Amino acid sequence: MSKKSSSSTAQEAKPLRDRNLEAFERYQPDIHGRLLDHVPISRLEVDEDGVADTVFNDQYFYNKKTEQYVADQLKAFWQNPQRYFNTTGLSPEQFDDYAGKFLHNLLLRSTELGMEFAPGPVTEETYFLLIFGVGLGGHIDPLVERVNCHVLILVEPNLEFIYHSLEVYDWTALFERFEERNGRVKILIGGNPDGLARKIRLTVRSSNPCSLDGMYVFSHYNNAVFEKISQLVMRDRALILEGLGSMDDEIMMIKNAHASLYPGTAQVYLRPSASPVGLPVFVVGSGPSLDRDIPFLKKNADKAIILSCGSAMRVLLVNGIVPDFQIEVENIAVYQQIEQVAEAHDISDVTLLCSVTCERDALEFFDNVVFFMRGSLSPYPIWHLTEEQTLKNCNPTVSNAGLSFAQEIGSREIYLFGVDMGSMDTDPEVHHSKDAYYYAEGAVFDEQFIVYTIPVPGNFGGTCHTSNGFFIACNHLSRAIKEVAFGRQYFNCSNGAEIEGARAKSSRSIKLEAIDGGKRQIIEDLIGGFPVYSAETFDGFWQDEVMVERIEKFIDLVREKVDAPKDFSDKKYLTDLMSILQGPFEREHAAMVILFRGSIFMSLMTFDYYRERLTDRDQVREFEEIAREELHNLLDELLEVAVRETGSLSADAGPREQTAGKPA
């Protein structure tokens, strides 16, 4: 059988290649540039029957049977398809009262009508399709059409394949298909499993976290990178659903922020334009390993700025170490810990650096308080002047906020002590420093947050066990370190979980120089540079009646999206909902999204989950109408509660005192 030359084949295919390159320039501009610069090390060969194959070192990738290869592979896949299922997002502790009530009513009404649900999806349709390996693209369209996905994620370590596919696969049609339905094609190129898994998580989260359940995973060829990525995505799938929020939490944080900022006297953090503090910083958590480093910290307390993170303050003060800053991020359960410390110790020299959403009663114990904004919470789009008022990577724990502050004030040497993110000890009672609040008489806390069952590599070797929350926090610490790596040194002195990017270092090996003139004036100058949030600034962003109007407008908009589809057979209704629930948005709409999204997301997630498991498909329309009615009931309650709780905050607060200060 004679073959056409590569050059003649390329000439015949040139129009398709040109169209594809134009499509990449429009839809995938970053990859377009790489394709233009790419010099192939393999060749594309097309026989006289039009069957294409890629040849690497005289080895045919498809063995000259491309179409048969794809057909056999698809047949085998559908006999035993791989799917990711949501086993974490429907656990009761992740529901707020509103989403919980929605689910309760949905299942109660449907089961009363005799509806039954299978353990897994009974349909093939899915929102997400993850394909490992592009090859020449012959498998892509059959998979997309069969599952009717709205987001397609393609992972290809080898740009060579995409380069050759330009001549034989219609990328233009693929991109246009997804554009017509407001869908998304995400192409990831590279060989780093951690980085690629993170991008997959972010793609799912930013597209539609409600529909992680049932995502298909197809591998076009064997590659160790694919297997590793798949394991990481499955292991870390909880990160996709992290921090969706709860309306009650958001309302509480709006109330706290309103009370703190309304008087016009609050000092607010502002990220320094230059790095004013080159001193070493100790970021101190209250993990079990902190106890062994107390002698070092006490001996070197005057040689570094000490950031006490949450419950670490009691440990430090009990041992005679006065931190320079106390870091807090929580909106509840702060007062009880601070009260206990303040009753027994002098904390007048400690500056509280806390989220503007922090529990109000806890503030009274400090002479100096500086507020920062948390960009992921509803008060941020309501009241912020600039992104520089945030600690960029302050979520989700106090240790994350401490690291972020150390980075932003310009420290070149950052040491983590007691930031264990779990425990190396298998004894369930060993979860914090022995002097931490959790072991004090009368301590009140939620014990579910100190259950360490997830094995992760230890900082000094061995295995550390962590919790879901600390696992997520550790992941965020690593990401923050990687973002600000140049010119910085990070040392993890904690005997807990390994934190990627921070070098394991025993405190015995640390030698620090004395600070010329001491650190007190440096700290005072730093704090003195933070402005006051004026009453005029506050009033420019908040009026009670305007807030109520925004709440009503947003709920009406969600109702329109819920009522729009005749039925929910096409998951495009989720895409339409995500268009008003996923950012970026202008600040007024963004505040409403953050306020309500958790309750709405969780409800949509459960609706989608059970809809796909309804065994009698003749009952689907009836089930959908029950869900639609319950979604309206949900929106009614969200509206009523939000207006009641936030609609008269300024009116209830009363007049302000006149104050002077450097305005924000």
Secondary structure, 3 states (H helix, E strand, C coil): CCECCHHHHHHHHHHHHHHHHHHHHHHCHHHHHHHHHCCCCCEEEEECCCCEEEEECCEECCCCCHHHHHHHHHHHHHHCCCEECCCCCCCHHHCCHHHHHHHHHHHHHHHHCCCCECCCCCCCCCCEEEEECCCCCCCHHHHHHHHCCCEEEEEECCHHHHHHHCCCCCHHHHHHHHHHCCCEEEEEECCCHHHHHHHHHHHHHHHCHHHCCCEEEEECCCCHHHHHHHHHHHHCHHHHCCCCCCHHHHHHHHHHHHHHHCCCCCEECCCCCCCCCCCCEEEECCCCCHHHHHHHHHHCHHHCEEEEECCHHHHHHHCCCCCCEEEECCCCCCHHHHHHHHHHCCCCCCEEEEECCCCHHHHHHCCEEEEEECCCCCHHHHHCCCHHHECCCCCCCHHHHHHHHHHHCCCCEEEEECCCCCECCCCCCCCCCCCCHHHCCCCCCCHHHHCCCEEEEECCCCEEEECHHHHHHHHHHHHHHHHCCCCCEEEECCCCECCCCCEECCHHHCCCCCCCCCCHHHHHHHHHCCCECCHHHHHHHCCHHHHHHHHHHHHHHHHHHHHCCCCCCCCHHHHHHHHHHCCCCCHHHHHHHHHHHHHHHHHHHHHHHHHCCECCHHHHHHHHHHHHHHHHHHHHHHHHHHHHHHCCHHHHHCCCCCCCCCEC
